[in-house]
Amino acid sequence: MANAICLLSGGLDSSTCLGVARRQGYECYALSFDYGQRHRVELESAARVAKFFGAREHRTIKIDLRAFGGSALTDDIEVPKSGLSEGIPVTYVPARNTIFLSMAMAWAEVLESSDIFIGVNAIDYSGYPDCRPEFIAAFEAMANLATKAAVEGRTKLRIHTPLGQLNKAGIVKLAVEVGLDFSLTHSCYDPDASGRPCGRCDSCILRRKGFEEAGVVDPLE
């Protein structure tokens, strides 16, 4: 059984992505990040989802992206709650996926794994530059120049984006197929002190829209 590194935030997309990797027969190593995000309650969801899907190992790496700020998720900037944002939203975290994929690349090399799964999808392409297919392709090319294992020909790293062409409704339907327990997940960018979703940020709006269009009841509602 081949090993795969699965980036896991605890949100709907990454949780579904982990389920897909498991269904495809990979031995899954889940990787999460405590990066100073205001919604770090998502890490509790990540732990639950990793256990639910039987990840071989789940690691949470602590890094401090609040040191740079520049995002409503890592700085003293309000999370927008007036409808879906136009252009690149203020919830974009500078270089986040680049950093996350670099960490995943390092762990993959140690585990002699050729496979990384990340839950980027079509909904994010217009907003987050590091969710676009062009970025993923460029990072994959770089990774195969940057590791000892690849240069020596022992591995050829592949970055899998199984949600790449799906909208939120499509992701919800795929999540049903892989057996995800939606109650374990967390999507809100600005939850209250008890971890309850605000219902008004971009992420909450997109989640609600996805469930409604898929005709599936969201247990978090």
C-alpha positions, 0 to 999 in steps of 0.5 A: 500500500502506497503512502500519501500525505493528506493536507487536512484543515478539518474543513469540508474540502480537505476532509473530503479529500482525505476520504478520497485518498483513503478510498483510492487505497492509500495509507494516509498520513494527515498533516495539519497546521496551527498557523495562528489562524483565528479559527483554530477550532478547526484543528479539533475537527481535523483530529476527529476527521483523521481518526474517522478515516483511519489515518496512519498518523496525524501531525499538527505543525505549529508555525506563526503566520501572524508574524506577517499578518496580512490576512483576516485569518491571521491579523486584526482585520475583520472577516467580511460578512456582507456577501461573497467577496469580489476578487482575492478576498481578505481571508487569503493568507499570504503564501499559506499553501506554498508553505503547507505544500513545502512541509508536505513535500518534506514529510513525503520524502522522509516517508518515501511517498510520491503522493500529496493530496490537497483539497483545492477546488474550482470555487477557490480558483477565482479568489485564492491564487494558490488554489489554481491549477497553474500553481499546483502544476508549478509547485509539483515541477519545483518539488521534483527538482528540489528533493534528493529522492526525486533527483536520484530517481527514487520518487516522482512527486505527484500532487493530487487535487481530486476536488479540482473541477468540483463546485461546493455541491459537487464536493458535498456529493463526493463527501457522501460517496466517501462516507464523510461524517459532516458533523466532524467538520468545521468551515467557519472563518470567524466562529464564536468562543464555543466554536459555533459558525457565524453563518455569514462569512464567505466560507459559511455562505459557500458551505450552505449553498453547497449543501442546499444545491446538493440536497443534503442536510448539513448537521452543523445547521 
